[in-house]
Amino acid sequence: MDKKAKPLGRPRVAKGDLPLNQKILMTAIPLFLSRGFESVSMDDIAKECQVTKASVYYYFPSKSDLLTASMVQLMDNVRLITLKRLAEPASLRVRLLGITEGHLKAIDFDLHSFMRKMEAVLSEEQMTLMRKSEQGILDALEGEFKKSSESGEIGPVDARIIARAYTSLLMMGHARDGEGHKLFPREGEAAAQIIDILWHGLFPPK
């Protein structure tokens, strides 16, 4: 046997680097979101990571597996950031403003629309994994709306419905007109408008 031959197994990671599977995920997320699932190949991702395609396949057996893991990772990160901001010592409205502006700055795409498109290429099991991660974000918001309602900071609302209404409004921050221009030129402006609509509905303050 050739002593120089490398045994098959886990790809090596340079000391101090991110674990390779995390590096692949962090590389894949922006590629999938900016170019679309069909336009990105496993070879493209391997080249961006500066690893072999075999290394990518070692962790993710197919492109759909990689997409699923990428989106789960993204939504888990959003959930953790949301929980951190919700724990800040400020009014609910101020915290929601911060969450909204931070989300719009970090994620420049409509998550709901993207997930609907992915239903055509992912298995039901993969979609379930993504929905569970999305539910984690909704659960965090629902818990805070419920707490604020019980304390009297907001009215006696259905926290589950309000959490979903908020995330739907959040997607409005990514809206574009017929010529492709953003509806809101700045994330702070979009956040203020979204929270005003959530807070006052069809009856803005006079």
N, C-alpha and C positions, 0 to 999 in steps of 0.2 A: 504493500500500500504506500502511496506517495505521502510522506510526512507533511509535505507542504499543502496538501489538499485541505480545503476548509470543510468541516462537517456541515451538513444541512441543519438548519435550526433558526433560532431567533436572530434577526438582523442586529448587528451591533449598533450602539449609539455612542457618539463621542462624549467623553466626560464633560459634564456641565451643560450639555444640550437638553432640550425637551426630549422626553421619551419619543421614539420615532412615530408611534401610532398617533400621539398628540400633534406632532409636527405635521403629519399627513392630514389630520382633521383640520388644523388651523390653516393649512394651505388650500384644502379642497373647498372650504366654506365660501370664501370670496370668489373663487373660480366658478362654482356652480351658480352663485347668485348673480354674478355679472354677465356670464356667458350662456347660462342655461344648461340643463342636464345633458341634453343631446349633443351639445357642442364641445363638451369637455371629455377628454379621454383619460384613461388611467395612465397612459404614457405622458400626457400633459402634466398630470399631477406629480408623477415621478420626476420629471425634468425640473419642475418648480422646486421640489424638495431636494433635488440633487441626489437622488437614490435610484436604484434600479426598479423597474416595473415589478419585478418579482418581490421586492421588499414591500411594495404597496399591497400586492395580492396576498402576501403572508398574513397581513392583519385584516384585510378586507377582501373576501373571496370574489366580490363582484362590484361593479360601479354602483348598483342600487344599494348594496350594503354600505358602501362608503357614504353615499348621499344620506341614507338614514342615520348613520352614526354622526355625520356632520351636523344635521339638523337637530338631533337630540342634544348634541354638545352645545350648539348655539342656544337652544331654548333653556337648557339647564343653566347656562351662564346668565341668561336674561333673568331667570328665576332667582338666582343667588343675588344679583345686583338689585333686583326689585325688593327682595327681603331686607337687604342692607339699607336701602333708602327708606323703606317703610318703618324701620326701627329708629330712624332719626327723631330727635326731640323737636318736632315742629307740627303745625296744624296739618290735617289731612290734605287740605288744598295745596299747601306749599310743597308737601312731599310728592303729591301727584304731579305738580308742575315740574319738579326736578326729575321724576321718573320719566315723564313724557318727553321732555327736552333731551334727556340723556339717551333715551331709546331712539329718537329720531336722528340724533347725531351718530349713533353707533351702527344703526341698521337702516340702510337706505333702500328698503324694498317692502312690498306688501306681503307679510307672512301668510295671511289667509289665502290670498290669490295664488301664491306659490304652492301652498299645500294642496289646493284644489287641482292644480296642474299636475302635481306629482301622483295623484290617484291613478292616473293612466299608466304609470311606469313602475309603481311600487306594489308589492304584494299587500294583502290585507294585514298580515302580521307586521310588516314594516310600517304601514300607516298607523297601526295601533300604537306602536312604540313612539311615533312622533306625536300622536294625539295625547298620549300619557304625559309626555314632556310639556306639551302646551297646557295641559290641565294643571300641571304644577304651578305655572304662572297664574292661572285663573284662581286656583285655591289660595294662593298668597294674597291676591287682591280681595277675594271674597271675605277672607278672614278679617282683613283690615276694615272693609266696609261694614261688616257686621259689628265689629267692636265700636266703630265710630257712631253707628246707628244706636247701639245700646247706651252709649255715653251721652247721646243727645247732640253730638257735634253735627250730625246730619240727620235728616228725617227718617221716619220708620220705613226704610226701603227694603226690598228683597235683594239681599247682598249678592246672591248668585246671578240675578239678572243684571244688576248694576255693574258687576265685574265684567260681564260679557259686553255690555253696552260700552264700557270704557275702552276695552280692547278693540272693539269695532271702530270707535271714534279715532283711536290711535292710528289706525290704518289711513285715515283721512290725511294725516300729516305727510303721506307719500304721494298724494294725488297730483296728477299733472293735467294740464288742459289739452285741447286738441292738437296743439303744436308741440307738445312735449315739455312745456315749461312747468315748473313746480307751482302748485297753487299758493304755497307759502314760500317766500324767498329765504326766510330765516327760521331755524328750528324753534327759537324762543317765541316767535310770533305764532307759529303753528301750535305750540304747547299751550300758550295763553288762550287761543281760540278754542281748542279742544276742551280744556278744563272749564271755560266759560259755558260752553254748550252743555257739558256734563252737569255743571253746577246749577244752571238756571233754565236749561231746556228752551222752551219757546217763550219764556218770560224773563228776558234779561233785566238786570237791575236798572232802575230809572236814575 
